């Protein structure tokens, strides 16, 4: 069985060809060892960074961009994002602050990607 991937581990963006037969996997097209690691991970346990926004209460902005602290198993990505739709954080928020610890019992934290200051009704300068 043949699978084609574009490696995203480095800026080269190698076109990878994975040939699977029985218990063996042959990887072609990689220009560095990162391509092999990426291809093997992609076929055994594909992961992605989760990025979305959550609502903010009493902040200068209505939405806070957030990201996962580590890559999330691809099969759980939609569930993670869906669960974050229910989250409302209270301002102020600091970049790097954990917004949701251990999301869906994965051991992965959801982290604020920017500061949000408190709306003091004097016009927000952020």
C-alpha positions in Angstrom: 0.0 0.0 0.0 1.3 3.4 -0.9 0.7 6.7 1.0 2.0 10.1 0.0 2.7 12.9 2.5 4.3 16.3 2.6 6.7 16.5 5.6 6.1 19.6 7.8 9.0 19.0 10.2 11.3 21.5 8.6 11.1 24.2 5.9 12.1 21.8 3.1 8.6 20.3 2.8 9.8 17.0 1.3 7.3 14.9 -0.7 7.3 11.5 1.1 6.3 8.2 -0.3 5.4 5.5 2.2 5.3 1.9 0.9 3.8 -0.5 3.4 3.8 -4.3 3.0 3.3 -6.7 5.8 5.3 -5.5 8.9 7.6 -3.3 6.9 7.4 0.4 6.0 9.7 1.9 3.4 10.0 5.7 3.3 11.3 7.6 0.2 11.8 11.2 -0.6 13.0 12.5 2.7 16.1 14.7 2.7 16.7 14.5 6.4 16.0 12.1 9.4 13.0 14.3 10.5 11.1 13.1 7.4 11.4 9.5 8.6 10.2 10.4 12.1 7.3 12.5 10.8 6.2 9.7 8.4 6.3 7.0 11.1 4.4 9.2 13.6 1.8 10.2 10.9 0.9 6.6 10.1 0.9 5.3 13.7 -0.3 8.3 15.9 -1.1 11.4 13.9 -1.1 14.6 16.1 -1.9 18.2 15.6 -1.7 21.5 17.6 -5.2 22.6 18.6 -5.8 26.3 18.0 -9.1 28.1 18.5 -10.6 30.9 20.6 -12.6 31.0 23.8 -14.9 33.7 25.1 -13.8 36.3 27.5 -15.9 38.0 30.3 -15.1 41.6 31.3 -12.2 41.9 28.9 -11.1 44.4 26.4 -11.6 41.8 23.7 -14.5 39.3 23.4 -12.3 36.4 22.3 -9.0 34.9 23.5 -6.9 32.9 21.1 -5.7 29.6 22.7 -3.6 26.7 21.7 -2.7 23.3 23.1 0.5 23.0 25.0 1.4 19.9 23.1 0.1 18.2 20.0 -3.3 16.5 20.4 -4.1 13.1 18.9 -5.8 13.9 15.6 -8.8 11.7 16.5 -9.5 13.9 19.5 -9.0 17.3 17.8 -12.6 18.0 17.0 -13.7 17.0 20.5 -11.1 19.3 22.1 -12.2 22.3 20.0 -15.9 21.4 20.6 -15.3 21.3 24.4 -13.6 24.7 24.3 -16.8 26.3 22.9 -18.2 26.0 26.4 -15.3 27.9 28.1 -15.6 31.5 29.2 -12.6 33.0 31.0 -12.6 36.0 33.2 -10.3 38.9 32.3 -7.5 39.7 33.0 -5.6 36.9 31.2 -1.9 36.6 30.7 -0.2 35.0 27.7 1.0 31.5 28.6 -1.7 31.1 31.3 -3.3 27.7 31.5 -6.9 28.1 30.5 -8.0 24.5 30.7 -5.7 21.9 32.4 -5.7 18.3 31.2 -8.3 18.8 28.5 -10.4 15.7 28.0 -8.0 13.8 30.4 -5.3 13.9 27.8 -2.6 15.4 30.0 -2.5 18.4 27.6 -3.2 21.9 28.8 -4.9 24.7 26.8 -2.9 27.9 27.0 -3.6 31.6 26.3 -1.9 32.9 23.2 -2.1 36.6 24.2 -2.8 38.9 27.1 -6.4 40.3 27.6 -6.7 43.2 30.0 -9.7 44.0 32.1 -12.2 46.4 30.5 -12.3 49.3 33.0 -14.9 51.2 31.0 -12.3 53.9 30.0 -11.6 52.5 26.6 -9.3 49.6 26.1 -5.8 50.2 24.9 -4.6 46.8 23.9 
